[in-house]
Amino acid sequence: MKKQLEEILAKALSEVDTAADEPTLKAAQVAYLGKKGALTAILRGMGGLTPEERPVIGALANEVREKIEAAVGAKLSDIKAKELEARLAKERVDITLPANSKKPGRLHPLSQVEKELSDIFVGMGFTIAEGPEVELAYNNFDALNAPADHPSRDFQDTFYISPEVLLRTQTSPVQIRAMQGKQPPIRIISPGRVYRCDEVDGTHSPMFHQLEGLVVGKDISLADLKGTLEQFAKIYFGEETRTRLRPHNFPFTEPSAEVDVSCFVCGGKGCRLCKGEGWIEILGAGMVHPHVLENCGIDPEIYSGFAFGVGLERVVMIKYGIDDMRHLYENDLRFLSQF
Ligand code: PHE
């Protein structure tokens, strides 16, 4: 019996040793140690032994089992380690290869400027109002005190959808929308697209962007307008920036002004950017015309207001020294990726 046990041990160990994978190893384990295994069969036969032989063979059988179990255990971790190694080798990533990186996008310079300007005015307490690009002629012209014979109303200048509906030529109709059915205080800005029948050239486009501003309340004066725009110009173009108002005419403001800022490149001495002027025009503005307030149901005896409209393309072009407006619409990444 002792010899049998030794044979079983030798066979089991060699089978365990040659098992190449887990199923084969498990099969060997069952074949020797399982309920119907070779070792179990021997132990069952111990009844036929003498009382002297029994403990000797029993101890030996235990020893054999322990040795087989230990071998199975060792082999199992060996197989697992090899499998892991093989998997790692197969799934290996070459971290020295250049990454397949996605180029991050960015906001278009026009969107950037729109956001920057909006942030400044929101910081001053303005809220952002929106209006449609397809607008009523009434809001775009009539309510804004633009008389029936005003040249901007001409078919040559405005895209009409019907005699009453058009593509807005300015963001100013949002003033009307902000005032209609509401009472002051009102303090809004409104950035957006506007449309005019212009041929495309270096400084014109049939579609461009404006940012409108409107403040209506008690005792709002030209000083408030100047102070607000001065503050804006200092934040945006630099602390040294000075502001000047030149008389102008808009149907919906009285008085009206064009607003210039001192050239932020030369500081006012005159350079290429300001064409030797020392000043750069950036927006139109004025005190809201009493007719406009009346048209919106606001009493001009009690309330007054100011409004302004900035051309965003103009600001972008000045800020970055862009000499042709068409660059802003061509979506050429060589151009856009500079911002
Ligand atoms: N809407 C005017 C324009 O397009 C600008 C403007 C806005 C002027 C508000 C005065 C007040 O030229």
Boltz pocket constraint, residues with backbone or C-beta under 6 A from the ligand:
constraints:
  - pocket:
      binder: B
      contacts: [[A, 169], [A, 170], [A, 171], [A, 172], [A, 212], [A, 213], [A, 250], [A, 253], [A, 257], [A, 284], [A, 285], [A, 286], [A, 307], [A, 308], [A, 309], [A, 310]]
      max_distance: 6.0
